[in-house]
Amino acid sequence: MKILKLLLISVFSFLLFACGEDKTEESEKVEQIFYTVMPKQEYKLNPQSYSGNERVLLTQIFEGLTELKTDGVRLVSVLNIEHSNDYKEWTFTLRDDLKWSDGEKITANTYLDSWLDTLENSKSDEIYRMFVIKGAKDFYNKKINKNSLGLKIQDNKLIVTLNTPIKNFNEWVSNPIFYPVRKENINLSLNKKIVNGAFKVSSFADDEIILERNENYWDNINTKLKEVKISLVEDGIMAYEMFPRNEIDYFGEPFYSMPFDRLNQVNTLPEKLVFPTTKYWYISIPNENKEKFFDKSEIRKLMYAVSDPEFMGKVILENNSPAIFTHPHPSSDVLNKAKEDFEKIKEKANFNFSETPYIAYYENNNLLEKKLLLSTVKEWIGQFKIPVRVTSNTDTSITFKIEKYLLGTNNMNDLYYYINYKYGSNIKSDEEFLDNLPVIPLLQEYDTILSHSNVRGLNLTPSGDIYLKYINMQ
């Protein structure tokens, strides 16, 4: 009898072990899929020239030398970065196991050829980032040949010489304009693009994009997600509603902007997260503006004085996005003095406003832009009696335009490279900026996103980028 019991126990134990083993193997085979949503628009997937939300796709399927993180960078395609004592020469030592998705090897020469191609063919405003390289601007304008550029290779090292010292150039190269490119991609369909990131495009349809794990990616073994399924929806409210219905795991930047008229509802949800970013809102006065009165820096200072970025961050964005510079809510004394000084300048210049309203422009169908612009313009109308019409119509000449710029590094002073490039200024410090005000600064945007609890490893970089290769679905 005892022998029979022992036999039964042994058989039962074996069955339990076998079942447990099958379950373990089955759980290991469970492939992780991440669901989200993006706007339905044209996507070209070209790091040399992209717009808006397209950046989020580029950062999944392509990879540069580094990735930006808080207070520095993460080394990805490089093993080591060195710089000279004066920060004008940088040496990037590439990994030896880098490959394109078609298996072709990536070397320092790949980056050299790619950067030359970008300087020759990109028409993006982002090209200014490359102009810090010695000779790059002249090469772009076809004034010199490639032999005069501050770019060279030595073994598997890319050596870059800059025009001016940049202590955080390792952060600059994290941006898509510095990604390597394959020339043949220009003639390939979106689902055939040859890439070097953790994911590649599996299919691209009118209503869905599917990314799949890139088996040739150097760190593929640590990429948990098998697929990323992205629904394409052109209506922001419809896209947002997919989150509470559990149709998607994640909603918000950088995939889809949060609908302005859902911010109140979002703030009540336990899944809400807010990440600081280096995105800066400001109001520009286009150079083609015929009204030279606003060219006066003393006028722009008064216009800035009556603005209220603190209100914008707390009430309009509803996530405490801070002012770019310390700028308390303007008191009645500040408003009254600004009004008096404005009238004195007008009188001294013998200037009178035109009967035709000035045009303050925002992008069509962008309610957040409109609200931020209105918040500032109403103060100009109230204090200075400037006749202004806020519109998204471009039929008439634009006087004021609200804009947002993604810095792409951790150092706010890097913003001045872009401001100088776009507006022809020569700003080098906060003091110079506030003294000249080539644009009227507003606030630094914080990103509000929604994420279900099953998404682990989620983080938005200071650029607002999200790297899905670090996501682990639970």
JOCORLIN-V979023 format. One line per field, one symbol per residue. ss: DSSP state (H for helix, E for strand, C for the rest). burial: + if it has 9 or more other C-alpha atoms within 8 Angstrom, else -. A space follows every 10 residues. Layout:
ss: ???
burial: ???
This chain:
ss: CHHHHHHHHH HHHHHHHHHH HHHHHHHHCC CEEEEEEECC CCCCCCCCCC CCCHHHHHHH HCCCCEEEEC CEEEECCEEE EEECCCCCEE EEEECCCCEC CCCCECCHHH HHHHHHHHHH HCCCHHHHHH HHECCHHHHH CCCCCHHHCC EEEECCEEEE EECCCCCCHH HHCCCHHHCC CCHHHHHCCH HHCCCCCCEE EEEECCCEEE EEECCCCCCH HHCCEEEEEE EECCCHHHHH HHHHCCCCCE EECCCCCCCH HHHHHHCCCC CEEEEEEEEE EEEECCCCCC CHHHHCHHHH HHHHHCCCHH HHHHHHCCCC CCECCCCCCC CHHHHHHHHH HHHHHHHHHC CCCCCCCEEE ECCCCCHHHH HHHHHHHHHH HHHHCCCEEE ECCCCCCCCE EEEEEECCCC CHHHHHHHHH HHHCCCCCCH HHHHHHCCCE EEEEEEEEEE ECCCEECCCE CCCCCECHHH CEEC
burial: ---------- ---------- ---------- -+++++++++ ----+-++++ --++++++++ +++++++++- --+-+++++- +-+---++++ ++++---+++ +----+++++ ++-++++++- -+----++++ ++++++++++ --------++ +-+--+++++ +++------+ ++++++++++ ----+----+ +-++++++++ ++++---+++ ++++-++--+ --++++++++ +++--+--++ -++----+++ ++++++-++- -++--+---- -+-+++++++ ++++++--+- ---+--+-++ ++++++++++ ++++-+++++ ++++--+--+ ---+++-++- +++-++---- ------++++ ++-----+++ +++++++-++ +-++-+++-+ -------+++ +++---++++ --++++++++ +-----+--- -++---++-+ ++++++++++ +---++-+-+ +++++++-++ +++-
